[in-house]
């Protein structure tokens, strides 16, 4: 049986000057491994938002309920940082 209670510490870096802010996870949040939905807020009408985890490739987010979302799947325990633009 896979461990479902393992946690991952995520540090969110934001592009506040561009009107983009990672709402969740908060800085130094512990999140459960497997899946996490990033919530990104923007000022104004953005045509797109992208997220990068640990300096990896930029991934497109989806728009729903007034926010942008990125579904992060299949990650293991460790320390991670996220950036949004």
C-alpha positions in Angstrom: 0.0 0.0 0.0 1.4 3.4 -1.0 2.0 6.0 1.7 -0.7 8.6 1.4 0.3 10.7 4.3 3.7 11.7 3.0 4.0 15.5 2.8 5.9 17.8 0.5 7.0 21.3 1.4 6.5 23.8 -1.4 7.8 27.3 -1.5 5.8 29.6 -3.9 7.5 32.4 -5.7 5.2 34.9 -7.3 5.4 37.5 -10.0 3.6 40.2 -8.0 4.9 43.0 -10.2 3.0 41.3 -13.1 -0.2 40.9 -11.1 0.2 37.1 -10.7 0.1 35.5 -7.2 0.1 31.8 -6.2 -2.7 31.7 -3.6 -2.2 28.0 -2.8 0.0 26.4 -1.7 1.2 29.1 0.7 4.9 29.5 1.3 6.2 26.6 3.3 2.9 24.7 3.1 2.9 20.9 3.6 0.9 19.2 0.9 0.1 15.5 0.4 1.9 13.6 -2.3 0.2 12.4 -5.4 -2.0 15.4 -6.5 -2.2 19.0 -5.6 -4.1 21.8 -7.3 -2.3 25.1 -7.4 -4.6 28.2 -7.3 -3.2 31.3 -9.0 -4.9 34.7 -8.8 -4.3 37.5 -11.3 -5.1 41.2 -11.6 -7.2 42.0 -14.6 -8.0 39.7 -17.5 -5.0 37.5 -18.2 -5.1 35.5 -21.5 -2.9 32.7 -19.9 -1.0 31.7 -16.8 1.8 29.2 -16.6 3.5 27.4 -13.6 7.0 26.0 -13.2 8.0 23.6 -10.5 11.7 23.4 -9.5 12.7 25.4 -12.6 11.2 22.8 -14.9 9.2 23.4 -18.1 6.4 26.0 -17.9 3.0 24.4 -17.8 -0.3 26.0 -18.9 -3.0 26.5 -16.3 -6.7 26.2 -16.7 -9.2 28.9 -15.9 -12.2 28.2 -13.6 -14.2 30.0 -10.9 -12.3 33.3 -11.3 -8.9 31.7 -10.8 -6.2 29.9 -12.7 -5.4 26.2 -11.7 -2.6 23.9 -12.3 -3.0 20.2 -11.4 0.3 18.8 -10.1 0.4 15.0 -10.3 2.7 12.1 -9.3 5.2 14.0 -7.1 7.1 12.5 -4.2 8.2 13.8 -0.9 10.8 16.6 -0.8 11.2 20.3 -1.0 9.9 22.1 -4.1 9.5 25.6 -5.3 6.9 26.9 -7.7 6.8 30.0 -9.9 3.9 31.5 -11.8 3.7 34.0 -14.7 
